[in-house]
Amino acid sequence: MPDLDLLHTFVVVHRAGSFTAAATRLGLSQPAVSDRIARLEADLGTSLFIRSVSGSVATSAGEALVLKVAAAVDRLQDAWTAPPSGLDSTVRVGGASDVVAARVIPTLAPLTADGIRLEFTLGLAEDLLNQLAQGALDIVVSSVRKPMKGIRYRGLVDEEFVLVGAPSLARSIDRDHLATDPATALQHLPLVAYDADLSIVRRYWRSQFGHRPTNSLALIVPDLRGVLTAVVAGAGISALPRYLADAAIGAGSVEVLHRPGERPINTLHLAIAAATPLTAPTTRVIDGLVERARDWDVF
């Protein structure tokens, strides 16, 4: 017998009229929806949709199936997604403001249609992990993997970081010196940092140059979108995730200042409270993040 997820996906595709629209409603990637329909068709031994550039139209077998299962699937789905009586459907999610705005909210927003309520707390990774350990949060999307009692981690996605600066600052760099001793060639340029500890810039310098940066610090802003704005304005240079910097690089607002032989990678982790059993809504949130993170354009 086909499982509920396959039948539910089939009903949503039928109602949405396309695999892409159904993916948005379900909070899945379009390939994941296609895979579910393919599995259902394999189970039933028949084609359920005819796909075209304008959408998807059910075959006669598809029309017969939706009449047979749609009402039952709706009832089962409602029973499955509704929180148990007396239990809160709220999931408390922590993360950096830029990651939450650019990645997490677009990924999780479709879950609110199933009655899941999301509460976001924004801040620095260590502060959020402390709140998670104290039971004030359910999960944290973190660039830091700090061993802490009561917290387990799951790798979410790898991000490539690039060192960027405004064109006016890029022109001040001695290119010959940059090729032989990049840290010294960049030393005259001020830094724009995410925090006073230079957490992101420090990791870039240590991975590429073997030591902390000795550059002066011009500006601190705990939001990578704000860091990018300051870099575009010429306040200094910084290391940023490529997905965030790519548009500015393409527009010529910033330039890549250093091109290492190996791309600097940082892993985003999903930190999960391990002391108490996960609620059904929290499990849905975790599964949604893990599923959609595979499709985030990180390189």
For each residue, the residues with C-beta under 8 A, 3 or more apart:
1:
2: 6 7 39 40 43 44
3: 6 7
4: 7 8 73 76 77 80
5: 8 9 36
6: 2 3 9 10 36 37 39 40 43
7: 2 3 4 10 11 40 69 73
8: 4 5 11 12 73 77
9: 5 6 12 13 22 26 28 33 36 37 40
10: 6 7 13 14 36 37 40 48 62 65 66 69
11: 7 8 14 15 66 69 70 73 74
12: 8 9 15 16 22 25 26
13: 9 10 16 18 19 22 33 37 49 56
14: 10 11 17 49 58 62 66 70
15: 11 12 22
16: 12 13 21 22 25
17: 14 21 55 56
18: 13 21 22 55 56
19: 13 22 23 30 33 34 37 51 56
20: 23 24 30
21: 16 17 18 24 25 55
22: 9 12 13 15 16 18 19 25 26 33
23: 19 20 26 28 29 30 32 33
24: 20 21 27 110
25: 12 16 21 22 110 113
26: 9 12 22 23 33 110
27: 24 107 108 109 110 111 288 291 292
28: 9 23 32 33 291 292
29: 23 32 33 291 292 294 295
30: 19 20 23 33 34
31: 34 35 295
32: 23 28 29 35 36 291
33: 9 13 19 22 23 26 28 29 30 36 37
34: 19 30 31 37 38
35: 31 32 38 39
36: 5 6 9 10 32 33 39 40
37: 6 9 10 13 19 33 34 40 41 48 49
38: 34 35 41 42
39: 2 6 35 36 42 43
40: 2 6 7 9 10 36 37 43 44 48
41: 37 38 44 45 46 47 48
42: 38 39 45
43: 2 6 39 40
44: 2 40 41 48 61 65
45: 41 42
46: 41 59 61
47: 41 50 59 61 62
48: 10 37 40 41 44 58 59 61 62 65
49: 13 14 37 56 57 58 59 62
50: 47 56 57 58 59
51: 19 55 56
52: 55 56 57
53:
54:
55: 17 18 21 51 52
56: 13 17 18 19 49 50 51 52
57: 49 50 52
58: 14 48 49 50 62 63 66
59: 46 47 48 49 50 62 63
60: 63 64
61: 44 46 47 48 64 65
62: 10 14 47 48 49 58 59 65 66
63: 58 59 60 66 67
64: 60 61 67 68
65: 10 44 48 61 62 68 69
66: 10 11 14 58 62 63 69 70
67: 63 64 70
68: 64 65
69: 7 10 11 65 66 72 73
70: 11 14 66 67 73 74
71: 74 75
72: 69 75 76
73: 4 7 8 11 69 70 76 77
74: 11 70 71 77 78
75: 71 72 78 79
76: 4 72 73 79 80
77: 4 8 73 74 80 81
78: 74 75 81 82
79: 75 76 82
80: 4 76 77
81: 77 78 114 115 116 280 284
82: 78 79 115
83: 87 88 89 115 279 280 281
84: 87 280
85:
86:
87: 83 84 279
88: 83 117 279
89: 83 115 116 117 281
90: 116 117 118 119 281
91: 116 117 118 119 138 139 279 281 282 285
92: 119 121 136 137 138 139
93: 100 104 108 118 119 120 121 137 138 139 140 141 285
94: 120 121 122 123 128 131 132 137 139 140 141 142
95: 99 100 104 120 122 128 140 141 142
96: 99 100 122 123 124 125 141 143 222 223 224
97: 100 101 122 222 223 225
98: 101 102 223 224 225 244
99: 95 96 102 103 104 141 143 224 268
100: 93 95 96 97 103 104 105 120 122 141
101: 97 98 104 105 225
102: 98 99 106 225 243 244
103: 99 100 106 107 141 293 296
104: 93 95 99 100 101 107 108 120 141 289
105: 100 101 108 109 120
106: 102 103 109
107: 27 103 104 288 289 292 293
108: 27 93 104 105 111 112 118 285 288 289
109: 27 105 106 112
110: 24 25 26 27 113 288
111: 27 108 114 116 118 281 284 285 288
112: 108 109 115 116 117 118
113: 25 110
114: 81 111 284
115: 81 82 83 89 112
116: 81 89 90 91 111 112 281 284 285
117: 88 89 90 91 112 281
118: 90 91 93 108 111 112 285
119: 90 91 92 93
120: 93 94 95 100 104 105
121: 92 93 94 128 131 136 137
122: 94 95 96 97 100
123: 94 96 127 128 222
124: 96 127 128 195 222
125: 96 128 129 140 142 143 144 146
126: 129 130 144 146
127: 123 124 130 131
128: 94 95 121 123 124 125 131 132 137 140 142 271
129: 125 126 132 133 140 142 144 146 148 151 271
130: 126 127 133 134 148
131: 94 121 127 128 134 136 137 140
132: 94 128 129 135 136 137 138 139 140 150 151 271 273
133: 129 130 148 149 150 151 273
134: 130 131
135: 132 273 275 276
136: 92 121 131 132
137: 92 93 94 121 128 131 132 140 273
138: 91 92 93 132 272 273 279 282 285
139: 91 92 93 94 132 270 271 272 273 282 285 286
140: 93 94 95 125 128 129 131 132 137 270 271
141: 93 94 95 96 99 100 103 104 156 268 269 270 271 289
142: 94 95 125 128 129 145 153 268 269 270 271
143: 96 99 125 199 200 266 267 268 269
144: 125 126 129 199 269
145: 142 153 267 269 271
146: 125 126 129
147:
148: 129 130 133 151
149: 133
150: 132 133 273 274 275
151: 129 132 133 148 271 272 273 274
152: 271 272 274
153: 142 145 269 270 271 272
154: 269 270 272 286 290
155: 267 268 269 270
156: 141 267 268 269 270 289 290 293
157: 267 268 293 294 296 298
158: 265 266 267 268 298
159: 241 242 243 265 266 267 268 298
160: 241 242 263 264 265 298 299
161: 200 203 204 239 240 241 242 264 265 266
162: 239 240 242 245 249 256 264
163: 186 204 237 238 239 256 257 258
164: 231 237 238 239 240 245 248 249 254 255 256 257
165: 169 170 189 231 236 237 238 254 255 257
166: 169 170 231 232 233 234 253 254 255
167: 170 171 252 254 255
168: 171 172 234
169: 165 166 172 173 189 234 236 237 257
170: 165 166 167 173 255 257
171: 167 168
172: 168 169 188 189
173: 169 170 177 178 185 186 189 257
174: 177 178 185
175: 178 179
176: 179 180
177: 173 174 180 181 184 185
178: 173 174 175 181 182 185 186 257 258
179: 175 176 182
180: 176 177
181: 177 178 184 185
182: 178 179 185 186 208 209 258
183: 186 187 205 209 211 213
184: 177 181 187
185: 173 174 177 178 181 182
186: 163 173 178 182 183 189 215 237 257 258
187: 183 184 214 215
188: 172 215
189: 165 169 172 173 186 215 236 237
190: 215 216 217 218 219 235 236 237
191: 198 201 213 215 216 217 218 236 237 238
192: 218 219 220 221 227 230 231 235 236 237 238
193: 196 198 199 200 201 217 219 220 227 238
194: 198 199 200 201 220 221 222 223 224 227
195: 124 198 199 220 222
196: 193 217 220
197: 202
198: 191 193 194 195 201 202 212 213 217
199: 143 144 193 194 195 202 203
200: 143 161 193 194 203 204 224 238 239 240 266
201: 191 193 194 198 204 205 213 238 239
202: 197 198 199 205 206 212 213
203: 161 199 200 206 207 239 264 266
204: 161 163 200 201 207 208 239 264
205: 183 201 202 208 209 211 212 213
206: 202 203 209 210 211 212
207: 203 204 264
208: 182 204 205 258 260 264
209: 182 183 205 206
210: 206
211: 183 205 206
212: 198 202 205 206
213: 183 191 198 201 202 205
214: 187
215: 186 187 188 189 190 191 237
216: 190 191
217: 190 191 193 196 198 220
218: 190 191 192 230 235 236
219: 190 192 193 230 235 236
220: 192 193 194 195 196 217
221: 192 194 226 227 230
222: 96 97 123 124 194 195 226
223: 96 97 98 194 226 227
224: 96 98 99 194 200 227 228 240 241 244
225: 97 98 101 102 228 229 244
226: 221 222 223 229 230
227: 192 193 194 221 223 224 230 231 238 240
228: 224 225 231 232 238 240 244 245 248 254
229: 225 226 232 233
230: 192 218 219 221 226 227 233 235 236 238
231: 164 165 166 192 227 228 234 235 236 237 238 240 248 254
232: 166 228 229 248 253 254
233: 166 229 230
234: 166 168 169 231
235: 190 192 218 219 230 231
236: 165 169 189 190 191 192 218 219 230 231
237: 163 164 165 169 186 189 190 191 192 215 231 257
238: 163 164 165 191 192 193 200 201 227 228 230 231
239: 161 162 163 164 200 201 203 204 264
240: 161 162 164 200 224 227 228 231 244 245
241: 159 160 161 224 244 245 266 298
242: 159 160 161 162 245 246 298 299
243: 102 159 246 296 297 298
244: 98 102 224 225 228 240 241
245: 162 164 228 240 241 242 248 249 254
246: 242 243 249 250
247: 250 251
248: 164 228 231 232 245 251 253 254
249: 162 164 245 246 252 253 254 255 256
250: 246 247
251: 247 248
252: 167 249 255
253: 166 232 248 249
254: 164 165 166 167 228 231 232 245 248 249
255: 164 165 166 167 170 249 252
256: 162 163 164 249 259
257: 163 164 165 169 170 173 178 186 237
258: 163 178 182 186 208
259: 256
260: 208 263 264
261:
262:
263: 160 260 299
264: 160 161 162 203 204 207 208 239 260
265: 158 159 160 161
266: 143 158 159 161 200 203 241
267: 143 145 155 156 157 158 159
268: 99 141 142 143 155 156 157 158 159 293
269: 141 142 143 144 145 153 154 155 156
270: 139 140 141 142 153 154 155 156 286 289 290
271: 128 129 132 139 140 141 142 145 151 152 153
272: 138 139 151 152 153 154 278 286
273: 132 133 135 137 138 139 150 151 276
274: 150 151 152
275: 135 150
276: 135 273
277:
278: 272 282 283 286
279: 83 87 88 91 138 282 283
280: 81 83 84 283 284
281: 83 89 90 91 111 116 117 284 285
282: 91 138 139 278 279 285 286
283: 278 279 280 286 287
284: 81 111 114 116 280 281 287 288
285: 91 93 108 111 116 118 138 139 281 282 288 289
286: 139 154 270 272 278 282 283 289 290
287: 283 284 290 291
288: 27 107 108 110 111 284 285 291 292
289: 104 107 108 141 156 270 285 286 292 293
290: 154 156 270 286 287 293 294
291: 27 28 29 32 287 288 294
292: 27 28 29 107 288 289 295 296
293: 103 107 156 157 268 289 290 296
294: 29 157 290 291
295: 29 31 292
296: 103 157 243 292 293
297: 243
298: 157 158 159 160 241 242 243
299: 160 242 263
